[in-house]
Amino acid sequence: MAADYEPFVRLFAELRVPESPPPKDQWERVMMPRTRVAERRGEVHGYVYTQTFQTTGYLRHIVVDPTVRGQRLGHLLMADAAQHLVNSGCTGWCLNVKPDNVPARALYTSVGMKHAYDSASFEIAWATVLNQRVDPLSRVVSVAADVSGEVEAQFGLPAGQLVEAERLGRIVRAVRKEDEWAGLAAFDPLFPGSFPFHARDVRTACTLLQGLFAYARKTDSVIHFVVENHQALAQEMQAIGARPLMRFEHWRGALKG
């Protein structure tokens, strides 16, 4: 419900992430239909925000009010989310968690999820991106619907994630090199940031970022992006001026009907 926006903003702070909560109109359009809240005596004490990509459920947020922690509310939210995803046809689920969030990692272990790989978010100035050399043999292209599955498989994404990204207004672009997919980004100019973001190496990443610059707002001087399961790229991007914002772990598990 729209009335849940204020509790959402209050609980969003518990995520302790660099970004601010989305404005109310964006929350109502994008997040509210996929957010389930836990109430007690008419007060919201937690929420879980999920996305569904064909057979994979992605838990984007799961938050419990600090005043009620230790009362198994997190377990209830996870169980509710699992049932909701199973009912939606999902056979697996995944999420991201900070490495030092010991209670959350214990909760996810208890429901059969396991650490799959490490990732990190970064911020880089557009000016820095535009000054980098790009790969002359690569080109930035749109991702047609009939090849989105091929691109998702190339970068280990859940089937349907790119279609959903475009439905939400993201700019989906890929790097094509020698008839192979070398990079991929789903860019949200309103954030501004890109997730997912994948590239073979730093030159491919800069090729991709320069291709996204045309869609950036003139008032934005930086872009955020996430490097998943690619430590070498993370180090290369940091070497050219990208500033690390947050490190996290990606966890996955199976869902039982």
N, C-alpha and C positions, 0 to 999 in steps of 0.2 A: 504494500500500500504506500501511497505517497507520503503518508504520515510517518513512515518508518525512516524517512531521510535523515531527520535530526539524530535519532539513535545510531543510524549508520555512520554519520560523521563522527559522533563521539567514539564509537567503537573502532572506526578506521584508524584512529590515532594509535591504537594498540598494535597495529601492524608494524609500526616504526620503520616506514619506508620513506625514501626521499621525496616522493611526490605528494601533492595535496589531494584531498578527495575530489572527485569530479563534481561539477556544478549540478544543481538539482535536476535541471531539464535533461542533462546527459545521463544522470543516474536513472531517472524514470524511464528513459528510452532504452538504455542498454542493459543496466544492471537489475533494476527492480523486477522485471519478469523472471529473472533467473536467481533471485535471492530469496532464501528461506530464513525466517527469524525464529529465535527461541524466546518465548515470553513467559513471564511469571508474574501473576497478579497485575496483568496489564502493562508490565514494563518489559522492554526488550533487553535481554541480557546476553545475546549472542546472535550471530548470523553466519550463513554460509552462502557463498556466491559461486555458482557452477556454470560451466559451458559444456555443451554436448557436441561432439564431433563424430557423427555416425555411431561407432561402437566404443568410443572413448569418452569418458567424462573427465573434465579438467576442473579441479577445485581451485579456483582463483583466489578466494579468500575464505578463511575460517577463523572466526574471532569470538572469544569469550570474555565477558566483562571481568576484570580482575577481582571484583567484589564477590564473585560467585565461583571462582576457580576452586578446584578440589571437590566439586559437587557433581562431577561426571557429565557436565553439560556438553563438554567437547565430544564425549562418546555419543551422546544423544544426537548432536548435530551431524556427526560422521555417519551414524546409522541412518538418520533421515536422508542425508545426501545419497548414501549408497542405494537405498530403496528407490529414491527418485530416479537415479541414473539407470538402475536395472529396469525400472518401468519404462524408461525412455529407450531401451534397447542396447544399453552399454554393457560390455563384457569386461572392461578394464577402466581403471581410473588413475589419475596422476595429479601431482601438485608440486609446489616449490616451498622449501622451508629453510630458514637460516640455520647454519651449522650449530650455533650455540643455543638454539631453542630446544633444550633437553626434554621438557614435558611434551612438546608437540611431536618430537621424533619418537618418543615412547608411545604416544597415542597412535601414530601412523604404523608403527611396528605391530601394535596390538591388533590391527585390522588387516595384517598381512602385507602391508606395503614395504618396499625396500628401496634403499638409496640406489639410483641408477647412474647419476653422473653429477659433476659440479658445474656451476654456471656463475656468471657475474654480470652486473649491469654497469654501464659506463655513460659518461657524458662527454661530448666532444663539440668544439666550436665549429660552426659551419665554415668560418674563415680558414680554419686548419684543414678541414676536409677539402676545400676547393684548391688549396695549395699543394695537394699531394699528386704525385704521378699516378696515372691509371694504366690499366692494361690495354694497349692498343688493339689487341686481338679479341677483346671482349665487347659485348654490347648489352645494354640494359633493355629488357623487353617486358611486355605485359605477359601475364600467365593466362592463356586461354582455358576455358572450362574443360575442354576435352583433354588437356595435359596436366591439369591441376593434381590429379592422382599420382601421375608419374613424378612430378616435382615434390610432392609430399613424401613419397617413398624415398626419393633421393636424399632428402634431408632428415628422415626419420620422424616426420610429423604425423599426428593422427589424421586418418582419412577424413576429409571434410573441413579441416581447419582453414584452408585458404578460401573456400567458398563462404564460410561463416565470416571471415575477416572482411571480405568484400561486401557482404550483406550489411556489415556494421559501418561501412564507409571507409575502410582502410584502403590505402594505395598499395596494391600488391604488384611487386616488380621482381624480376629475376635477372641474373647475369648468365648469358649464354656464351660459351667459349668452345670453339672447335666441336660444335654439335653436342656439347655436354652442358649440363646445368652446373654452374660454378658458384652461384650465390642466390640468395632469396631474402626478401624483406616484405613485411606488411607494415606500412607506415601510417601512423595516425597523426596528421598535422596539428590536431588540437591539443595533443599531449605536451610537446611534440616528441614522438618516439617510435621506435620500431621493435616489434615482437610478433612473430619470430624474426630473427635476423641470423643468416648463415652465410659464410663466405669461406672459400678455400684458404685465402691468405689476405694480407693487409692490402695489397693492390686491388684485389677483387673487391674487398670491402669498401675501399675508397671509390672504386668504379660504381658500385651500387649506391653508396651515399651521395655521390655527385648526381646520379640519376634521380635521386629522391628530392634533391634540393629545389627543383622546379615546382614542387608541391608544398614547400615550406611557407609558413607565414612570414611576411617581411619583418614582423616585429620580433621573431625568434632568432636568437644568435647561436643557439646550441641545439643539438639533437641527442636524445637518449637512445641507447640500443642495448641488447642483451646478447652476450656471447655464451652459447651453450656447448658444453662438452668439447671445448677446443682451446686448451690452455695456451698453445703456441700463438693463436690469433689474438687472444686476450693480451698476451705480453707484447705482441707487435703493435696492437692498437694503443696500448699504454705508452709505448716507446715514441709514437708520433704525436702524443699529446692528449689522448683520451684519459679522462679522470675516472677512476673506479668509484662507484657509488655504493654497491652492496654485493656481497657474495652469498650464494645460496646453493642448496642441493635440490636436485630433481628426484622425486620418489615416484614409484609406480607400483601397481598391484592389480590383481584380478578381482572381478566382482562375481559373486555367486547369486544366481537367480532364486 
